[in-house]
């Protein structure tokens, strides 16, 4: 039996079916291209599933949680305890991600990737703790390479469990006080953008707080002296356990030809790492929104992708991915359910007949 | 018994409750403002319904259909017969609006405001035909003032039926080959923008087609010599029956304190007229999307409003309003269902405690 790991290759989507899909889309009772971005999504999902009649089954959200040693440096306005408190809030059903996942009937799984607290067993919780928070990456690596590999492998396994339960569309979210600092550093190295342009207010820093965060992260990058040639080394040095596990889970989902719903700044930083390891993953991704965190737009530009929503969200948890999900469902539904010109007896354009 | 008409005043929303609503929003377990535009919507719906716990009941889409004499001038690439054919498609459930309304469990009503065809009775169809299409407004008014009043009154009555059935959120859509020409002219006069900037490709004109359309509409505006001092005169001269009926329905919905979901270019042109008659209506409106029809962004800028979605849609029918509806539901849901910091035992910001 072969074991799938994060370096098991992701197949390219089937572009051979694109012309047939486009023909079906163009013959629906609407002007050519009139459903805009929904047509792009329908074309993508059809190619991912290699069918003219794609279906979205058991949509699921994975929310990875972890703590960060870098918070010792005062980079977040919230205390570290909030990570664990929010995990409890997720398990009690009271967070934004719970509300929106219930609304759209999405399964929700919370993964303790490395929270600095112990949790009792709970139905929606997966215990996959690597350690109780990363090390402070100002003066050393956030995690060892062995821990990083362990997190990547756990991510693959965790997403496979969802796929085995029937899901073919997975949203990726996270919780971790301090994780915008990791995400900003990953972005700076992997996109080759100055750290000052990668840092935003996070959960609510004021101007002085942002200046302090930039100064700390500049020092950390100075210390590590990394380039983008080895993404796993970069991930281990500057990432978080929840980010590393998300990288593995994203790759695993694409290996099994799922639709990936990418959330905001942190989730996109994980995707930057995943795409550096396996660029084909991008063919499976739908970018759910552009967050209000300043660096997120630059990340999306770097990837040459267009997000579905622009709602000024900056909450994380996967909230943007869940909010965008009904649009993906709409794209699939119009492809399957709309009548063609011929079926409905509607005349086409005068100059097209 | 007093009869409500389109000039029965719309009450202002209750801004006294805004501070209490904002307090509830700010105490939810998320950073301040982190739900972006959804927070703005929650605040608006709470003020419209004058409660800290708003609910959206029996969401309904009204799709007004009508034909346009101006199509004689070759302003659309589709034949006029498509209006009636698409009404039949709506009633058979095969159009985009049907697919999306089913997905979001929204009631759908199609109103024959003035289609150039006769329809048999159907459950989702309201017969409210003023005439079989407007007159060609190149050489005279599209309709008489009496017809315009009749359409406005019918619109109020039609929306009241939905409200009596329990709806408190109404989306407005339309179908009518040629109606971007009416919408462009209404926009030009009511926003005081040159007609060239108000004309787009409609359902798919090429460059020569757009030039021809601009030339025709310039001549029409030259003929009518109207300014924005009398919106009903402008509406009668250049509007369509479906647009005029939508104006009445929008005003009626706001009179009864509904949430109004405004669709694209045509629906927003109707709102321009409604807001000229009763500016207070804007307090009740949610702008669902910015369409790919060039003038729509300028209309939204003129109204100083920000649309929820930017998906390059240019289909009409109310599709943008239906696609945006789940976001409005999410705004109401987070307000009602999210835990507060105190309820969840989550720490607030260090500098806020």
Contacts between the chains, C-beta under 8 A, distances in Angstrom:
chain1	res1	chain2	res2	distance
A	28	B	96	7.5
A	29	B	86	7.0
A	29	B	89	5.6
A	29	B	94	6.5
A	29	B	95	5.8
A	29	B	96	7.6
A	30	B	95	7.9
A	30	B	96	5.8
A	30	B	315	5.2
A	31	B	78	7.8
A	31	B	203	4.1
A	31	B	204	4.7
A	31	B	314	7.0
A	31	B	315	6.9
A	32	B	204	5.9
A	33	B	314	7.8
A	34	B	203	7.2
A	34	B	313	6.8
A	34	B	314	5.1
A	34	B	315	4.0
A	35	B	96	6.6
A	35	B	313	6.3
A	35	B	315	6.1
A	35	B	319	7.5
A	36	B	292	6.0
A	36	B	311	4.7
A	36	B	312	3.0
A	36	B	313	4.7
A	36	B	314	7.0
A	37	B	311	4.3
A	37	B	312	5.5
A	38	B	311	6.4
A	38	B	313	7.6
A	38	B	323	7.9
A	77	B	349	4.6
A	77	B	350	5.6
A	77	B	351	6.0
A	77	B	352	7.9
A	78	B	31	7.8
A	78	B	347	6.8
A	78	B	348	8.0
A	78	B	349	5.9
A	78	B	350	6.8
A	79	B	347	5.4
A	79	B	350	6.2
A	81	B	347	5.8
A	82	B	346	6.1
A	82	B	347	5.4
A	85	B	344	6.9
A	85	B	345	6.1
A	85	B	346	4.3
A	85	B	347	6.4
A	86	B	29	7.0
A	86	B	346	6.3
A	88	B	344	7.3
A	88	B	345	7.3
A	89	B	29	5.5
A	89	B	339	6.0
A	89	B	344	4.4
A	89	B	346	6.0
A	92	B	339	7.1
A	92	B	344	6.8
A	94	B	29	6.5
A	94	B	337	7.8
A	94	B	338	6.2
A	94	B	339	2.9
A	94	B	343	6.7
A	94	B	344	5.1
A	95	B	29	5.9
A	95	B	30	7.9
A	95	B	338	6.8
A	95	B	339	7.1
A	95	B	344	7.7
A	96	B	28	7.5
A	96	B	29	7.6
A	96	B	30	5.8
A	96	B	35	6.6
A	96	B	334	5.7
A	96	B	338	5.9
A	98	B	337	7.8
A	99	B	330	7.5
A	99	B	333	5.0
A	99	B	334	5.2
A	99	B	337	4.5
A	99	B	338	5.6
A	100	B	330	5.7
A	100	B	333	7.3
A	100	B	334	7.6
A	102	B	333	7.9
A	102	B	337	7.7
A	103	B	326	7.2
A	103	B	329	6.4
A	103	B	330	6.2
A	103	B	333	5.6
A	104	B	326	7.4
A	203	B	31	4.1
A	203	B	34	7.2
A	203	B	349	7.7
A	204	B	31	4.7
A	204	B	32	5.9
A	204	B	349	6.1
A	292	B	36	6.1
A	308	B	311	7.3
A	309	B	309	7.3
A	310	B	310	6.3
A	311	B	36	4.7
A	311	B	37	4.3
A	311	B	38	6.4
A	311	B	308	7.3
A	311	B	327	7.4
A	312	B	36	2.9
A	312	B	37	5.5
A	313	B	34	6.8
A	313	B	35	6.3
A	313	B	36	4.7
A	313	B	37	8.0
A	313	B	38	7.6
A	314	B	31	7.1
A	314	B	33	7.8
A	314	B	34	5.1
A	314	B	36	7.1
A	315	B	30	5.2
A	315	B	31	6.9
A	315	B	34	4.0
A	315	B	35	6.1
A	319	B	35	7.5
A	323	B	38	7.9
A	323	B	326	7.8
A	323	B	327	6.5
A	323	B	330	6.0
A	326	B	103	7.2
A	326	B	104	7.4
A	326	B	323	7.8
A	326	B	326	4.6
A	327	B	311	7.4
A	327	B	323	6.5
A	329	B	103	6.4
A	330	B	99	7.5
A	330	B	100	5.7
A	330	B	103	6.2
A	330	B	323	6.0
A	333	B	99	5.0
A	333	B	100	7.3
A	333	B	102	7.9
A	333	B	103	5.6
A	334	B	96	5.7
A	334	B	99	5.2
A	334	B	100	7.6
A	337	B	94	7.8
A	337	B	98	7.7
A	337	B	99	4.5
A	337	B	102	7.7
A	338	B	94	6.2
A	338	B	95	6.8
A	338	B	96	5.8
A	338	B	99	5.6
A	339	B	89	6.1
A	339	B	92	7.1
A	339	B	94	2.9
A	339	B	95	7.1
A	343	B	94	6.7
A	344	B	85	7.0
A	344	B	88	7.3
A	344	B	89	4.4
A	344	B	92	6.8
A	344	B	94	5.1
A	344	B	95	7.7
A	345	B	85	6.1
A	345	B	88	7.3
A	346	B	82	6.1
A	346	B	85	4.3
A	346	B	86	6.2
A	346	B	89	6.0
A	347	B	78	6.8
A	347	B	79	5.4
A	347	B	81	5.8
A	347	B	82	5.4
A	347	B	85	6.4
A	348	B	78	8.0
A	349	B	77	4.6
A	349	B	78	5.9
A	349	B	203	7.7
A	349	B	204	6.1
A	350	B	77	5.6
A	350	B	78	6.8
A	350	B	79	6.1
A	351	B	77	6.0
A	352	B	77	7.9
